[in-house]
């Protein structure tokens, strides 16, 4: 197995490095006081330190199920399996479907690509278009596959968002083919204008919907989940038990306590949307100012700006930039072209964004 470029690069960056690499939230926006209060309340009960059930803390599952219901997707706690981040959720699903063929977007999430390799899965990659995966290529590939892995909301790495019409077409194709959808949705709440309904809500018996609090609350909590039909979910529980018995009981109860104030959480989400949209616009302004040859499309949510420097080998470029104290992820790491780049715009400060892009400009100018 090859290590993740993003995880490895984090170990080779210093405190002086400006990072546009990982999908990191803005640290200054973590609701620290509210989480401290939630942790204090959770620890009043000694059961928080005890072993828990493998499927997850029941009150938290109820809250997550309620969130789906509020979004028009009927869900019960029995449809929820709590995982240690959505990354584990994807791994559990792929371990169960070991050796299966799967349709993926091109480019696609690096962490998912590694999981597919680890679980001996044959992937058929289909290019992304402006409003979603290419339909004809998807239709042809799904006929040869058992699964499809898609990130319809502000896709990682491209930042693209599937249109409602495209989602309906994809759902129809999957339903007709009797295959299964793995819908990864860590960025679905980070929209700048309006939310979209998931593809899974049109395929309740043919989908695994992956969710996570990592991008909207805190990555360190490692609380994610799988939402699926009970028949699909039940065989996954044994894999979860074998991997870690259960997700941390303390962090599950912390999240549960935090979510009891639903109004506060919604205000937090709105704060993230406003702040991230502002950062995205600033990042784009600085790109246009310092790197006008970079071709990209402004995202409508999420954490990433994706584009290309025509004819530039970005794998070689990132090594030169690292020496100058700035880093990003080459598109080739996601299965993209050699001249493409993914920038994360949420983690760095405004000052760091400007300085980081100036450093990249200086490297390009010296070549």
C-alpha positions as CSV (number, residue, x, y, z in Angstrom):
1,X,0.0,0.0,0.0
2,X,1.1,3.5,-0.9
3,X,0.7,6.1,1.9
4,X,-1.7,8.9,1.5
5,X,0.1,11.9,0.0
6,X,-1.9,14.3,2.3
7,X,-1.2,12.4,5.5
8,X,2.5,12.0,4.7
9,X,3.0,15.6,3.7
10,X,1.6,16.7,7.1
11,X,4.5,15.0,8.7
12,X,7.0,16.9,6.5
13,X,5.6,20.4,7.2
14,X,6.7,22.8,9.9
15,X,4.8,25.4,11.8
16,X,6.0,27.9,9.3
17,X,4.6,26.0,6.3
18,X,1.4,27.4,4.7
19,X,-0.8,24.5,3.9
20,X,-3.5,24.3,1.3
21,X,-3.2,20.5,1.3
22,X,-5.5,18.8,3.8
23,X,-9.2,19.1,4.0
24,X,-8.8,20.9,7.3
25,X,-11.6,23.2,8.9
26,X,-10.8,26.6,10.2
27,X,-9.5,26.0,13.8
28,X,-10.8,29.5,14.9
29,X,-14.4,28.4,14.2
30,X,-14.4,25.3,16.4
31,X,-17.2,25.7,19.0
32,X,-14.7,25.1,21.8
33,X,-16.7,26.5,24.7
34,X,-19.8,24.6,23.8
35,X,-17.9,21.4,23.3
36,X,-16.1,21.9,26.7
37,X,-19.6,22.3,28.3
38,X,-20.8,19.2,26.5
39,X,-17.8,17.2,27.6
40,X,-18.3,18.3,31.2
41,X,-21.9,17.2,31.2
42,X,-21.1,13.9,29.5
43,X,-18.4,13.1,32.1
44,X,-20.9,13.6,35.0
45,X,-22.1,10.1,34.1
46,X,-19.5,7.4,34.7
47,X,-21.1,5.3,32.0
48,X,-19.3,7.7,29.5
49,X,-16.1,5.8,30.4
50,X,-17.5,2.4,30.0
51,X,-17.6,0.1,26.9
52,X,-20.5,0.9,24.5
53,X,-22.6,-0.9,21.9
54,X,-21.0,-1.5,18.5
55,X,-23.8,0.2,16.6
56,X,-23.5,3.4,18.6
57,X,-24.9,5.5,21.5
58,X,-28.7,5.3,21.1
59,X,-29.5,8.9,21.9
60,X,-27.0,10.1,19.3
61,X,-28.4,7.7,16.7
62,X,-31.9,9.2,17.4
63,X,-30.5,12.7,16.8
64,X,-28.9,11.8,13.5
65,X,-32.0,10.0,12.4
66,X,-34.1,13.0,13.3
67,X,-31.8,15.2,11.2
68,X,-32.4,13.0,8.2
69,X,-36.2,13.1,8.8
70,X,-36.0,16.9,9.0
71,X,-34.4,16.9,5.5
72,X,-37.2,14.8,4.1
73,X,-35.4,11.4,4.3
74,X,-37.4,9.1,6.6
75,X,-34.9,7.4,8.9
76,X,-35.0,5.5,12.2
77,X,-32.1,4.9,14.7
78,X,-32.0,1.3,13.4
79,X,-30.8,2.8,10.0
80,X,-27.7,4.3,11.7
81,X,-24.4,2.8,12.5
82,X,-22.0,5.1,14.3
83,X,-18.4,4.9,13.0
84,X,-15.0,6.4,13.9
85,X,-15.3,9.0,11.2
86,X,-16.9,8.4,7.8
87,X,-13.5,7.0,6.6
88,X,-14.1,4.0,8.8
89,X,-17.6,3.7,7.5
90,X,-16.3,3.5,3.9
91,X,-13.7,0.9,5.0
92,X,-16.4,-1.3,6.7
93,X,-18.6,-1.2,3.6
94,X,-15.7,-2.1,1.3
95,X,-14.4,-4.9,3.5
96,X,-17.9,-6.4,3.4
97,X,-17.9,-6.1,-0.5
98,X,-14.2,-7.2,-0.8
99,X,-13.2,-7.8,-4.4
100,X,-16.3,-6.2,-5.9
101,X,-16.2,-3.8,-8.9
102,X,-17.1,-0.2,-8.2
103,X,-17.7,2.9,-10.3
104,X,-16.0,6.1,-9.2
105,X,-15.6,9.7,-10.3
106,X,-12.5,10.9,-12.0
107,X,-10.8,12.5,-10.1
108,X,-11.9,11.1,-6.7
109,X,-11.1,11.2,-3.0
110,X,-7.6,9.9,-2.3
111,X,-8.6,8.2,1.0
112,X,-11.3,6.2,-0.9
113,X,-8.9,5.2,-3.7
114,X,-6.6,3.6,-1.0
115,X,-9.5,1.8,0.6
116,X,-10.6,0.3,-2.7
117,X,-7.0,-0.9,-3.4
118,X,-6.8,-2.4,0.1
119,X,-10.0,-4.3,-0.4
120,X,-9.1,-5.7,-3.9
121,X,-11.8,-3.7,-5.6
122,X,-11.7,-3.1,-9.3
123,X,-12.7,0.5,-10.1
124,X,-14.1,2.0,-13.2
125,X,-13.5,5.7,-13.3
126,X,-15.8,8.0,-15.1
127,X,-15.0,11.7,-15.8
128,X,-16.8,14.4,-13.9
129,X,-18.7,17.0,-15.9
130,X,-20.0,20.4,-14.7
131,X,-23.1,19.1,-13.0
132,X,-22.0,15.6,-12.1
133,X,-20.5,12.3,-13.3
134,X,-20.8,11.8,-17.1
135,X,-24.1,9.9,-17.5
136,X,-23.4,7.8,-20.5
137,X,-20.0,6.6,-19.0
138,X,-21.7,6.0,-15.7
139,X,-24.5,3.9,-17.4
140,X,-22.0,1.8,-19.2
141,X,-19.7,1.2,-16.2
142,X,-22.5,0.5,-13.7
143,X,-23.6,-2.4,-15.9
144,X,-20.3,-4.1,-15.1
145,X,-20.3,-3.2,-11.4
146,X,-21.9,-3.9,-8.1
147,X,-21.3,-0.6,-6.4
148,X,-20.9,3.1,-7.2
149,X,-19.0,5.6,-5.0
150,X,-20.0,9.2,-5.5
151,X,-19.5,12.6,-3.7
152,X,-22.3,14.7,-5.1
153,X,-21.9,17.7,-2.7
154,X,-18.9,19.8,-3.4
155,X,-16.9,16.9,-4.5
156,X,-13.4,16.1,-3.2
157,X,-11.2,17.1,-5.0
158,X,-13.1,19.0,-7.7
159,X,-15.5,21.0,-5.6
160,X,-18.3,20.3,-8.1
161,X,-21.9,19.9,-7.0
162,X,-24.4,17.6,-8.8
163,X,-27.5,19.3,-10.1
164,X,-30.9,18.1,-8.9
165,X,-31.7,16.8,-12.4
166,X,-28.4,14.9,-12.5
167,X,-29.1,13.3,-9.1
168,X,-32.4,12.0,-10.4
169,X,-30.8,10.5,-13.5
170,X,-28.1,8.8,-11.4
171,X,-30.8,7.4,-9.0
172,X,-32.8,6.1,-12.0
173,X,-29.7,4.3,-13.5
174,X,-28.8,2.7,-10.1
175,X,-32.3,1.6,-9.4
176,X,-32.7,0.0,-12.8
177,X,-29.3,-1.7,-12.6
178,X,-30.1,-3.1,-9.1
179,X,-26.6,-2.0,-7.9
180,X,-25.7,-0.2,-4.6
181,X,-24.7,3.4,-4.1
182,X,-22.1,4.6,-1.6
183,X,-22.8,8.3,-1.2
184,X,-20.1,10.2,0.7
185,X,-21.5,13.5,2.1
186,X,-19.1,15.1,4.5
187,X,-19.5,18.6,2.9
188,X,-23.3,18.6,2.3
189,X,-24.0,21.1,5.0
190,X,-21.3,23.5,3.8
191,X,-23.3,25.0,1.0
192,X,-23.1,28.7,0.2
193,X,-26.6,29.2,-1.4
194,X,-29.0,26.2,-0.9
195,X,-28.8,22.6,0.1
196,X,-29.5,19.7,-2.3
197,X,-31.4,16.5,-1.5
198,X,-29.1,13.4,-1.4
199,X,-29.3,10.8,-4.1
200,X,-29.7,8.2,-1.3
201,X,-33.1,9.6,-0.4
202,X,-34.4,8.4,-3.8
203,X,-32.7,5.0,-3.2
204,X,-33.4,4.2,0.5
205,X,-33.0,0.4,0.0
206,X,-30.0,0.6,-2.4
207,X,-27.7,3.1,-0.7
208,X,-25.2,3.6,2.0
209,X,-25.1,7.3,3.0
210,X,-22.0,8.4,4.8
211,X,-22.0,11.3,7.2
212,X,-19.5,12.9,9.5
213,X,-19.1,15.6,12.1
214,X,-15.4,16.1,11.1
215,X,-16.0,19.0,8.7
216,X,-18.8,20.8,10.6
217,X,-17.8,20.3,14.2
218,X,-14.4,18.8,14.9
219,X,-12.2,16.2,13.1
220,X,-10.6,15.0,16.3
221,X,-13.9,13.7,17.7
222,X,-13.8,11.0,15.0
223,X,-17.6,10.6,15.0
224,X,-19.2,9.6,11.7
225,X,-22.0,7.2,10.6
226,X,-23.5,5.1,7.9
227,X,-27.2,5.5,7.1
228,X,-28.6,2.5,5.3
229,X,-31.6,0.1,5.1
230,X,-31.5,-2.3,8.0
231,X,-30.9,-5.3,5.7
232,X,-27.8,-3.6,4.3
233,X,-26.6,-2.3,7.7
234,X,-26.9,-5.5,9.7
235,X,-24.1,-7.5,8.1
236,X,-21.7,-4.6,8.6
237,X,-21.9,-4.7,12.4
238,X,-19.7,-7.7,12.7
239,X,-17.0,-5.8,10.8
240,X,-17.3,-2.8,13.1
241,X,-17.0,-5.1,16.1
242,X,-13.8,-6.7,14.7
243,X,-12.2,-3.3,14.0
244,X,-12.6,-1.4,17.2
245,X,-15.5,-2.8,19.2
246,X,-17.2,0.6,19.2
247,X,-16.5,4.3,18.5
248,X,-15.4,6.3,21.5
249,X,-18.2,6.6,24.0
250,X,-16.9,9.9,25.4
251,X,-16.9,11.7,22.1
252,X,-20.3,10.2,21.1
253,X,-21.8,11.6,24.3
254,X,-20.1,14.9,23.8
255,X,-21.6,15.3,20.4
256,X,-25.0,14.1,21.7
257,X,-24.9,16.8,24.5
258,X,-23.9,19.4,22.0
259,X,-26.7,18.6,19.6
260,X,-29.3,18.9,22.3
261,X,-29.3,22.7,21.5
262,X,-30.3,22.3,17.9
263,X,-30.6,26.1,17.4
264,X,-27.0,26.6,18.5
265,X,-25.8,23.9,16.0
266,X,-27.8,25.5,13.1
267,X,-26.2,28.9,14.0
268,X,-22.8,27.3,14.0
269,X,-23.4,25.8,10.5
270,X,-24.5,29.2,9.2
271,X,-21.4,30.7,10.7
272,X,-19.3,28.2,8.8
273,X,-21.1,28.8,5.5
274,X,-20.7,32.6,5.7
275,X,-17.0,32.4,6.8
276,X,-16.1,29.8,4.2
277,X,-17.8,31.6,1.4
278,X,-15.9,34.7,2.3
279,X,-12.6,32.8,2.4
280,X,-13.4,31.2,-0.9
281,X,-14.0,34.5,-2.6
282,X,-10.8,35.9,-1.1
283,X,-8.8,32.9,-2.3
284,X,-10.2,33.3,-5.8
285,X,-9.3,37.0,-5.8
286,X,-5.7,36.2,-4.8
287,X,-5.5,33.4,-7.4
288,X,-6.6,35.9,-10.1
289,X,-4.1,38.5,-8.8
290,X,-1.0,36.3,-8.4
291,X,-1.7,33.2,-10.6
292,X,-3.9,34.4,-13.4
293,X,-2.9,31.4,-15.6
294,X,-4.6,29.0,-13.1
295,X,-7.8,27.8,-14.7
296,X,-10.6,26.9,-12.3
297,X,-14.3,27.2,-11.4
298,X,-15.5,28.8,-8.2
299,X,-17.1,26.2,-6.0
300,X,-20.6,26.7,-4.5
301,X,-19.7,25.2,-1.2
302,X,-17.3,22.8,0.5
303,X,-13.6,23.3,1.1
304,X,-11.8,23.0,-2.2
305,X,-10.8,24.9,-5.3
306,X,-9.6,22.7,-8.2
307,X,-8.0,23.7,-11.4
308,X,-5.0,23.5,-13.7
309,X,-1.7,25.2,-14.8
310,X,-1.6,24.1,-18.4
311,X,1.5,22.1,-19.1
312,X,3.0,22.3,-15.6
313,X,4.0,19.1,-13.8
314,X,2.4,19.9,-10.4
315,X,4.0,16.9,-8.7
316,X,7.4,18.5,-9.4
317,X,6.0,21.9,-8.5
318,X,4.8,20.9,-5.1
319,X,8.2,19.7,-4.1
320,X,9.7,23.0,-5.1
321,X,6.9,24.8,-3.2
322,X,7.4,22.7,-0.1
323,X,11.0,24.0,0.0
324,X,9.5,27.6,0.0
325,X,7.1,26.8,2.8
326,X,3.9,26.3,1.0
327,X,2.1,23.1,0.0
328,X,-0.9,21.8,-2.0
329,X,-2.1,18.5,-3.5
330,X,-1.3,17.6,-7.1
331,X,-4.3,16.5,-9.1
332,X,-2.6,13.3,-10.1
333,X,-2.9,12.1,-6.5
334,X,-6.7,11.9,-7.0
335,X,-6.4,10.3,-10.4
336,X,-6.5,13.7,-12.2
337,X,-4.2,15.1,-14.8
338,X,-0.5,15.9,-14.1
339,X,-1.1,19.7,-14.4
340,X,-4.0,19.9,-12.0
341,X,-4.1,21.1,-8.3
342,X,-6.4,20.9,-5.4
343,X,-6.3,23.9,-3.0
344,X,-8.0,23.9,0.4
345,X,-9.3,27.4,1.2
346,X,-10.7,26.9,4.7
347,X,-7.8,26.2,6.9
348,X,-5.4,29.1,6.3
349,X,-5.9,32.7,7.4
350,X,-6.4,35.5,4.9
351,X,-2.8,36.6,5.4
352,X,-1.6,33.1,4.8
353,X,-3.7,32.7,1.7
354,X,-2.1,35.8,0.1
355,X,1.4,34.9,1.2
356,X,1.1,31.2,0.2
357,X,0.0,32.1,-3.3
358,X,2.8,34.7,-3.6
359,X,5.3,31.9,-2.8
360,X,3.8,29.6,-5.5
361,X,4.1,32.5,-7.9
362,X,7.8,33.0,-7.1
363,X,8.5,29.3,-7.7
364,X,6.7,29.4,-11.0
365,X,8.5,32.6,-12.0
366,X,11.9,31.0,-11.3
367,X,11.3,28.0,-13.5
